[in-house]
Each structure stands twice: as C-alpha cells, then as structure tokens.
C-alpha cells in the first residue's frame, strides 16, 4: 500500500469516527423512538464501515 493510500485510509477513518461521534450525540438528544432507531441504525452502519476500512490496514 502506498503512502498516499494510507493517508486516504487515515482520513476516511477520521471521517467515520466523526460521523459516529455526531450520531451518538444526536441519539442523546432525540426523544422520538422512530428517529432514535434511524440514527442508531446509521451509527451501526458507520461502525461497520470503520471496521471494514480498519481491516484494510
């Protein structure tokens, strides 16, 4: 893997971490159960993406 590809993965991992952090914060603010379920599902998807990207290293 080239250094440029590693830099891309590092950047992508940072974005996924940011997304998950914001989604978790949003979960704490929501009261509507339907919205909470939707945001929780999005957080799980971003966790999966993070895990897949991390696995490339």
PASEBA-1860 file (N, C-alpha, C; in nm, 3 decimals):
! residues 57
1> XXXXXXXX> 0.085/-0.116/0.000/0.000/0.000/0.000/0.090/0.124/0.000 ~ 0.057/0.219/-0.085/0.139/0.340/-0.095/0.109/0.434/0.021 ~ 0.198/0.529/0.042/0.177/0.626/0.149/0.053/0.711/0.122 ~ 0.025/0.737/-0.005/-0.094/0.815/-0.040/-0.221/0.737/-0.005 ~ -0.220/0.608/-0.031/-0.335/0.524/0.003/-0.353/0.516/0.155 ~ -0.243/0.507/0.228/-0.252/0.505/0.374/-0.308/0.636/0.428 ~ -0.268/0.747/0.366/-0.320/0.878/0.407/-0.470/0.886/0.380 ~ -0.515/0.829/0.268/-0.657/0.827/0.237/-0.733/0.747/0.342
9> XXXXXXXX> -0.681/0.630/0.378/-0.747/0.547/0.479/-0.752/0.618/0.615 ~ -0.644/0.684/0.651/-0.641/0.757/0.777/-0.747/0.867/0.777 ~ -0.759/0.938/0.666/-0.859/1.042/0.653/-1.000/0.984/0.660 ~ -1.023/0.874/0.590/-1.155/0.810/0.590/-1.191/0.760/0.729 ~ -1.095/0.703/0.802/-1.120/0.658/0.939/-1.158/0.776/1.029 ~ -1.091/0.888/1.008/-1.123/1.008/1.086/-1.264/1.057/1.058 ~ -1.305/1.052/0.932/-1.441/1.093/0.897/-1.544/1.001/0.960 ~ -1.520/0.872/0.953/-1.614/0.776/1.012/-1.623/0.794/1.163
17> XXXXXXXX> -1.512/0.821/1.228/-1.513/0.848/1.372/-1.595/0.972/1.403 ~ -1.577/1.076/1.323/-1.652/1.200/1.341/-1.802/1.175/1.324 ~ -1.839/1.103/1.217/-1.980/1.074/1.192/-2.041/0.999/1.310 ~ -1.971/0.897/1.358/-2.023/0.817/1.469/-2.037/0.901/1.595 ~ -1.942/0.989/1.622/-1.949/1.076/1.739/-2.072/1.165/1.732 ~ -2.095/1.226/1.617/-2.210/1.315/1.600/-2.342/1.238/1.608 ~ -2.344/1.118/1.554/-2.466/1.037/1.561/-2.497/0.998/1.706 ~ -2.394/0.963/1.782/-2.414/0.929/1.923/-2.464/1.049/2.001
25> XXXXXXXX> -2.409/1.168/1.972/-2.457/1.290/2.038/-2.603/1.315/2.005 ~ -2.639/1.294/1.879/-2.776/1.315/1.836/-2.871/1.217/1.904 ~ -2.827/1.093/1.921/-2.910/0.994/1.991/-2.948/1.042/2.131 ~ -2.855/1.108/2.195/-2.881/1.157/2.330/-2.982/1.270/2.336 ~ -3.006/1.334/2.222/-3.097/1.448/2.217/-3.237/1.411/2.169 ~ -3.249/1.301/2.100/-3.377/1.264/2.040/-3.470/1.196/2.139 ~ -3.597/1.228/2.127/-3.697/1.162/2.211/-3.788/1.073/2.128 ~ -3.804/1.104/2.003/-3.890/1.024/1.915/-3.823/0.889/1.887
33> XXXXXXXX> -3.893/0.782/1.920/-3.836/0.647/1.909/-3.801/0.610/1.765 ~ -3.883/0.653/1.670/-3.858/0.622/1.529/-3.729/0.688/1.482 ~ -3.711/0.814/1.519/-3.587/0.885/1.482/-3.466/0.824/1.552 ~ -3.485/0.788/1.677/-3.374/0.725/1.751/-3.331/0.595/1.683 ~ -3.427/0.514/1.640/-3.396/0.389/1.571/-3.320/0.415/1.441 ~ -3.364/0.517/1.368/-3.300/0.552/1.241/-3.155/0.596/1.264 ~ -3.134/0.683/1.361/-3.000/0.732/1.390/-2.913/0.620/1.445 ~ -2.968/0.533/1.526/-2.891/0.419/1.579/-2.848/0.327/1.465
41> XXXXXXXX> -2.936/0.307/1.369/-2.901/0.224/1.253/-2.788/0.290/1.172 ~ -2.795/0.421/1.155/-2.690/0.492/1.083/-2.557/0.480/1.156 ~ -2.560/0.488/1.290/-2.438/0.475/1.369/-2.378/0.336/1.351 ~ -2.462/0.235/1.348/-2.414/0.098/1.328/-2.352/0.081/1.189 ~ -2.411/0.144/1.090/-2.357/0.137/0.954/-2.219/0.201/0.948 ~ -2.204/0.316/1.014/-2.074/0.382/1.013/-1.971/0.304/1.094 ~ -2.015/0.233/1.198/-1.924/0.144/1.272/-1.876/0.032/1.181 ~ -1.966/-0.022/1.102/-1.931/-0.129/1.009/-1.831/-0.078/0.904
49> XXXXXXXX> -1.855/0.040/0.851/-1.765/0.099/0.753/-1.627/0.121/0.816 ~ -1.625/0.175/0.938/-1.498/0.197/1.008/-1.422/0.065/1.024 ~ -1.492/-0.039/1.067/-1.429/-0.170/1.087/-1.372/-0.224/0.956 ~ -1.449/-0.209/0.849/-1.401/-0.256/0.718/-1.278/-0.179/0.673 ~ -1.280/-0.048/0.688/-1.163/0.032/0.650/-1.041/-0.003/0.735 ~ -1.064/-0.017/0.866/-0.955/-0.050/0.957/-0.895/-0.186/0.922 ~ -0.980/-0.276/0.876/-0.934/-0.409/0.837/-0.840/-0.406/0.717 ~ -0.847/-0.302/0.638/-0.757/-0.290/0.524/-0.612/-0.262/0.565
57> X> -0.598/-0.211/0.687/-0.462/-0.182/0.735/-0.402/-0.309/0.784
END
